[in-house]
């Protein structure tokens, strides 16, 4: 038996009846289980319990064994003075709260065996997610789950908001600079996000990309700051970039990041950081584009058009500097554009709308996310096999978040789907 399961059983009153008797014979009736406390102190605050004929209001402490009261040091902790009931699975040793006896309620015989069996099945799983083997299809498509998906999506946006606000702080409140750093991170996919962020942060604010005369200068700046223009080159394109970067370095005293930060292994050439940097250069060279244009745009087609960029021709036949490959397109693909919108542009709109007290921006960011097709990957596909409909990025983002933050850590009792499964069994 685990204490977190006892918390769940108490919180949702998964007992065989609502009237019980304490270890000392008092009649105990749960009027309200109280508010679940996830910090230090008693497990539930402000519970209402009728003991015999007297109603009590106070705190409830829950343990697997009654002897845990002493083991956990509660006897000498005044934070537990207002405990009115000690709920345990096994009353192995009646204890005293300072000098007065508190009722101890043993619930071992009042829990449906199926609740424990299903919980054990969740915790001991060896499947994609803990509930995969016992998830009822009716739950996957239920209104409860649909509402939970919406909550998870907002929670996912909240997680992304923290990163954006951290970058904003580093950028001294400069939304424009922060926005392009967030966008740059998304060009790195999952493997090279940090190097892309560091690349944009390494460019001094005194150096304006918009004032550069041509795309080659922008590429020189980015590749030079990425650490790729060291050494000697034999082809004209690479040599020109190196020369341009030398001039920029002389004028601005630049400090490049280490080329060793970039990862190429297990990536297809189309996702190599070299091609992504060239594509980012093409995006940044669009002089008319500013942060405000992204915040003012209302149609998804506008965002897609702005990212429908193509890297310089050199990268159509090269994967790295001086390394030839078969010819391929250097255009940023539809899936890559969708990823940038999902992970960078729309979350920034969401955060900016909140920060500037513009609820219409917050709503627009969610509406635009609903217009983007859900991602296609192994995790999303596995959710679909379990019966989850994924019509847009809202659903895919929510389920990716659920897998990473809940399922992988077996937080089944903090999940509405896990709770619903246990409710079915009770």
Secondary structure in CASP SS format (residue, H / E / C, confidence):
PFRMAT SS
TARGET T0000
AUTHOR 0000-0000-0000
METHOD secondary structure of the structure
MODEL  1
X C 1.00
X C 1.00
X H 1.00
X H 1.00
X H 1.00
X H 1.00
X H 1.00
X H 1.00
X H 1.00
X H 1.00
X H 1.00
X C 1.00
X C 1.00
X C 1.00
X C 1.00
X C 1.00
X C 1.00
X C 1.00
X E 1.00
X E 1.00
X E 1.00
X C 1.00
X C 1.00
X C 1.00
X C 1.00
X C 1.00
X E 1.00
X E 1.00
X E 1.00
X E 1.00
X E 1.00
X E 1.00
X C 1.00
X C 1.00
X E 1.00
X E 1.00
X C 1.00
X C 1.00
X C 1.00
X C 1.00
X C 1.00
X C 1.00
X C 1.00
X E 1.00
X E 1.00
X E 1.00
X E 1.00
X E 1.00
X E 1.00
X E 1.00
X E 1.00
X C 1.00
X C 1.00
X E 1.00
X E 1.00
X E 1.00
X E 1.00
X E 1.00
X E 1.00
X E 1.00
X E 1.00
X E 1.00
X E 1.00
X E 1.00
X E 1.00
X C 1.00
X C 1.00
X H 1.00
X H 1.00
X H 1.00
X H 1.00
X C 1.00
X C 1.00
X H 1.00
X H 1.00
X H 1.00
X C 1.00
X H 1.00
X H 1.00
X H 1.00
X C 1.00
X C 1.00
X E 1.00
X E 1.00
X E 1.00
X E 1.00
X E 1.00
X E 1.00
X E 1.00
X E 1.00
X C 1.00
X C 1.00
X C 1.00
X C 1.00
X C 1.00
X E 1.00
X E 1.00
X C 1.00
X C 1.00
X E 1.00
X E 1.00
X C 1.00
X C 1.00
X E 1.00
X E 1.00
X E 1.00
X C 1.00
X H 1.00
X H 1.00
X H 1.00
X C 1.00
X C 1.00
X H 1.00
X H 1.00
X H 1.00
X H 1.00
X H 1.00
X H 1.00
X H 1.00
X H 1.00
X H 1.00
X H 1.00
X H 1.00
X C 1.00
X C 1.00
X C 1.00
X C 1.00
X C 1.00
X C 1.00
X C 1.00
X C 1.00
X C 1.00
X C 1.00
X C 1.00
X C 1.00
X C 1.00
X H 1.00
X H 1.00
X H 1.00
X H 1.00
X C 1.00
X C 1.00
X H 1.00
X H 1.00
X H 1.00
X H 1.00
X H 1.00
X H 1.00
X H 1.00
X H 1.00
X H 1.00
X H 1.00
X H 1.00
X H 1.00
X H 1.00
X H 1.00
X H 1.00
X H 1.00
X H 1.00
X H 1.00
X H 1.00
X H 1.00
X H 1.00
X H 1.00
X H 1.00
X H 1.00
X H 1.00
X H 1.00
X H 1.00
X H 1.00
X C 1.00
X C 1.00
X C 1.00
X C 1.00
X H 1.00
X H 1.00
X H 1.00
X H 1.00
X H 1.00
X H 1.00
X H 1.00
X H 1.00
X H 1.00
X H 1.00
X H 1.00
X H 1.00
X H 1.00
X C 1.00
X C 1.00
X C 1.00
X C 1.00
X C 1.00
X H 1.00
X H 1.00
X H 1.00
X H 1.00
X H 1.00
X H 1.00
X H 1.00
X H 1.00
X H 1.00
X C 1.00
X C 1.00
X C 1.00
X C 1.00
X C 1.00
X C 1.00
X C 1.00
X H 1.00
X H 1.00
X H 1.00
X C 1.00
X C 1.00
X C 1.00
X H 1.00
X H 1.00
X H 1.00
X H 1.00
X H 1.00
X H 1.00
X H 1.00
X H 1.00
X H 1.00
X H 1.00
X H 1.00
X C 1.00
X C 1.00
X C 1.00
X C 1.00
X C 1.00
X C 1.00
X C 1.00
X C 1.00
X C 1.00
X C 1.00
X H 1.00
X H 1.00
X H 1.00
X H 1.00
X H 1.00
X H 1.00
X H 1.00
X H 1.00
X H 1.00
X H 1.00
X H 1.00
X H 1.00
X H 1.00
X H 1.00
X H 1.00
X H 1.00
X H 1.00
X C 1.00
X C 1.00
X C 1.00
X C 1.00
X C 1.00
X C 1.00
X H 1.00
X H 1.00
X H 1.00
X C 1.00
X C 1.00
X C 1.00
X C 1.00
X C 1.00
X C 1.00
X C 1.00
X H 1.00
X H 1.00
X H 1.00
X C 1.00
X H 1.00
X H 1.00
X H 1.00
X H 1.00
X H 1.00
X H 1.00
X H 1.00
X H 1.00
X H 1.00
X H 1.00
X H 1.00
X H 1.00
X C 1.00
X C 1.00
X C 1.00
X C 1.00
X C 1.00
X C 1.00
X H 1.00
X H 1.00
X H 1.00
X H 1.00
X H 1.00
X H 1.00
X C 1.00
X C 1.00
X C 1.00
X H 1.00
X H 1.00
X H 1.00
X H 1.00
X H 1.00
X H 1.00
X H 1.00
X C 1.00
X C 1.00
X C 1.00
X E 1.00
X C 1.00
X C 1.00
X H 1.00
X H 1.00
X H 1.00
X H 1.00
X C 1.00
X E 1.00
X E 1.00
X E 1.00
X C 1.00
X C 1.00
X E 1.00
X E 1.00
X C 1.00
X C 1.00
X C 1.00
X C 1.00
X C 1.00
X C 1.00
X E 1.00
X C 1.00
X C 1.00
X H 1.00
X H 1.00
X H 1.00
X H 1.00
X H 1.00
X H 1.00
X H 1.00
X H 1.00
X H 1.00
X H 1.00
X H 1.00
X H 1.00
X H 1.00
X H 1.00
X H 1.00
X H 1.00
X H 1.00
X H 1.00
X H 1.00
X H 1.00
X H 1.00
X H 1.00
X C 1.00
X C 1.00
X C 1.00
X H 1.00
X H 1.00
X H 1.00
X H 1.00
X H 1.00
X H 1.00
X H 1.00
X H 1.00
X H 1.00
X H 1.00
X H 1.00
X H 1.00
X C 1.00
X C 1.00
X C 1.00
X C 1.00
X C 1.00
X C 1.00
X C 1.00
X H 1.00
X H 1.00
X H 1.00
X H 1.00
X H 1.00
X H 1.00
X H 1.00
X H 1.00
X C 1.00
X C 1.00
X C 1.00
X C 1.00
X C 1.00
X C 1.00
X C 1.00
X H 1.00
X H 1.00
X H 1.00
X H 1.00
X H 1.00
X H 1.00
X H 1.00
X H 1.00
X H 1.00
X H 1.00
X H 1.00
X H 1.00
X H 1.00
X C 1.00
X H 1.00
X H 1.00
X H 1.00
X C 1.00
X C 1.00
X H 1.00
X H 1.00
X H 1.00
X C 1.00
X H 1.00
X H 1.00
X H 1.00
X H 1.00
X H 1.00
X H 1.00
X H 1.00
X H 1.00
X H 1.00
X H 1.00
X C 1.00
END
